[in-house]
Amino acid sequence: MVIDLRKHFKSDDFSSQVDYEVNLSELEISGRNPLVEPVLVSAEFKSFSGSVLLEMELKYKILLPCDRCTEETETSKVSKLFHILVKELNEEEDESYVIVENEKLDLDELVYTDVILELPSKILCSPNCKGLCQQCGINFNNGDCNCNKNQVDSRLEILKTLIE
């Protein structure tokens, strides 16, 4: 969705709101498409001092495997973000501003970037996920295995003599 911001840049007391959905199902991360539903976007534009303050709320669901036990995990996210939109920068480039060329903003592109930046670096099915056994691969969340827990890496066997 392209937003025309000419009225915002010409006035210091103009505001508008946009509510819509963005389909980012084609977004691929590690060979998977984690966004199972469209992203709900609520954006408010407020003009001030020749700039525009964009306040956004993004609501979406992520479906990815748990990083510890590999079980499919659905996570609901609500992100509240803001950006300061300007037509140009007078001084050195500053990453805290978004430059809007031709006074038109591609809001879909900005939402796409924000969703990628807001994705968690680690997905867990629960904060106390026990993970998988390194020897047999059983999910410890479902029960224990019969593997020898005291087995020592043969390369470290010599260190065992120090304990004795």
N, C-alpha and C positions, 0 to 999 in steps of 0.2 A: 504494500500500500504506500503510495507516494503522497506525502502531506505537503501542501502548499503553505509556506510560512510567511508569505509577503506581508499579510496583515499584522502578524506578530512582530516582524522586524520594523515595521513603520510606526508602531504604537508602543507605549510603555505600560499600557493598561488593557491588554487584550488577552483573553484566555479561551481555550477550547478543549474539548475532550473527545477521545476516540476509543471505542470499545469494539474489538473484533478478534478473530481467530487467525492464527498463522499455522499452516500445515508444514511441519518440519520433519515429516516421516522419512524423507530421503537422507536426513543427516546420518552419517555413518561414523561410528566410533568402534575401533577394534573389530571391524568386519560385521558389526551389528547395527541395527537401527533402533536406538533406545527410546525414542519418543513415540509412544503408542497412541497418543491422542493429540489433536491440535493444541497449540499453546494459546491460552486465553490471555489477551493483552488489554489492559486498561491504561490508557496514556492521557496525561493532562499536560497541555502546553500553556505556559504563562510567560508573557513578555515582560522584560525589564531591561532598561538601559541599553537598548539596541541588541539585546540577546534574548534567548528563549530558554526557560527552564523546562526541561522535560522530566516529569515524574511518571514512572511506569511501575505497574504491578504485573508480573508474569506468573501464570499458574499452569503447571504442566506435570505430567507423570513420566517417570523414567522406568524402563524395564531392562535390567541388566543382571548378569549372574553375580552372586556374592563373591567377593575376592578371597574369602577364606574357605567356603564350603561349596561353591559353584551352584548353589540353588538359585533359581530365577527369583529376583527380588524386584518388587514394584515400589517405587518411592515417589510420593507426591511432594512437589516443590512449590513454594511461593517465594518469589524474589521481588523485593522492592528496590528499584534502582532509580537513579537520577542522572541526567546529563545536562550540560550547559551547551546550547547550540549557538554557534556564531557564524557570520558570513565569511569572516576572514580573521586571521591573527595579525596583530600589529607588530608583535615582537617575535622572539624565538618560538618555535613550535612547542606546544604544551599539550600533553596527552589527556589532560583533564577536560579539554574542550572538544566538541565534535564540530567540524567545519561542514557547513551546509552550502553546497554549491548551487547557484541559481535559485536560492531561497526555497529549494524543494528537498525534502528529506525522504529517503527510502527507509521507511520504518521497518519493513520486513528484514532488511539487511542488518539493521541495528539490533533487532530482536534476535536474529540468528546468532550474531556475535555475542550478545549478552547471555544467551542460553548456553553456548559453548563455554564461556568463561565461568558460568555458575555451576556447571556440572561438577559433582563431587569427584575428587581424585581417588577415593576409595569407596566402594559400595559394600555395605554389610547388611545381611538379612536381619541381624539384631546386634546391639552393641556387645553382647556377650557370646557371640558365635564362637564355637569351639574349633571349627575348621575340620580338616581331613587328616587321617593318619598318614604319615609319610611313608609307611611301609606297605600297607594294604589298601589304602584309599577310602576306608570306611568313614562316613560322616559322623563325627563325634556328637553332633546334636541329636542323632537318632539312637545312640548307644555306644558302648565300648567295643573294642576289638580284642583279639587274643594275642596280639603281637607282643614280643618281648620288649618291654619299655626300658629295660636296663642295658640293652645292647649298645655297645660302645663302638664307634667308628674304629676300624682296625688301625688306622693311621695314628690314632690318639691312645692306643692301648698302652704304650710305654709310660704315659703320664699317670696311668692307674697305679703304677708302682710307687709313685710319690705319695699317694694317699695312704697306702698300706705301710 
